[in-house]
Amino acid sequence: MMGLTLRFHFCLLVLCACLILPTQCFSHACLPEEHAALFIFGDSLYDAGNNNYLNTTTNFQANVWPYGETFFKYPTGRASNGRLIPDFIAEYAKLPLILPYLHPGYPQYTDGANFASAGAGALGGNSSRQGWVIDLNTQLIKYFKNMETVLKRKLGEAQTKKLLSRAVYLFSIGTNDYVAPFTANSTLLLSYSHEEYVDMVIGNFTAVIKEIHRKGGRKFGFLSLPPVGYFPSTKAQMPENSEEITALVTRHNKELSHALQILASQLEGFKYSYTNLYNFITERMNNPLKYGFKEGKMGCCGTGPFRGISSCGGKRSIKEYELCGNASEYLFFDSAHPSEKANEQLAKQLWNGNLDVTWPYNLKALFEHN
């Protein structure tokens, strides 16, 4: 009888301990109180394969070999030979790989979701790529808000609000807004001064940030735009536009940095990380050996000068293309996208970089902040 009593009390203690553990329990999941999801918006730098599921052109897809050759051993839709920056951030945050939102049968959003689309920009209706890619506003209005509805049905209003407020929101957007008008022979830039055009891009971007903040988002990670005016693709395909693209990108980076400081002063609880991608890429283009690369200005995969023609994997109806022997020796995998090694180096800077590169917080600090 005494043994039964002791066992009963022991089971009761275990039950009580389970009840007071700091977790959020709902439906089919139990998450620690400090759990922070990762929601990803942007372009090809962050697209984990959403464009695989779009009726678009191969120009905006990376679902052919040799994309994915190094890590996944097959093409996933990521524009690299392996993992992208968000894949590494998820690993550092002890999260699983965050799947593309359009991945079939992916209703589990408690760890996050990836809405990014290769070719996307902050401008929607004004873009020459409308209908071919998922612009930033559509990523928010159509996909993020639909996900929010699913979460509310599953978790309830209060738990969804808590999940969204503790999450980190990553953005990589804007490059295509300044490159697309030149590649599409658009007259869009003729209608605006540089200042007006950049203001439009920044305005659309900050409107999305404000809406996510209104939905409960508080922690954000941003990149400056890279030196796309000097990328292999630009040097090979439109060198005459290099300086104008660079001027637009430089102005964008200055205005975005200023806009984020204003948002931090206006929006309750708004905290952000801003990483200088422009300097990060420029430094490695000019000093590849210092960072473990043999080549900083030519793509590993492609054709033409600098392997800057976007033909990797037989895209653009160019069936023959060059492929280097070791992608980890190259800063660029194709004509415009970093290799997995470069992505990993950048992800480490985002995660725990010092104030020289990432400010006013790094992503590690944001994930740990509740």
ABEGO torsion letter per residue (X at the ends): XAAAAAAAAAAAAAAAAAAABBBBBBEABBBBAABBBBBBBEBAAABAGAAAABBBBAAABAABOABGAAAAGBBAGBBBABBBAAAAAAAAAGBBBBBBAABBGBABAAAEBBABBBGBBABBAABAABGABBBAAAAAAAAAAAAAAAAAAAAEAAAAAAAAAABBBBBBBGAAAAAAAAAAGBAAAAABBAAAAAAAAAAAAAAAAAAAAAAGBABBBBBBBBBAAABAAAAAABAAAAAAAAAAAAAAAAAAAAAAAAAAAABBGBBBBBBBAAAAAAAAAABAAAAGBABAABBABEBEBGGABBABGGBGGBABBBBBABAAABABABAABBBAAAAAAAAAAAAABBAAABOABBAAAAAABX
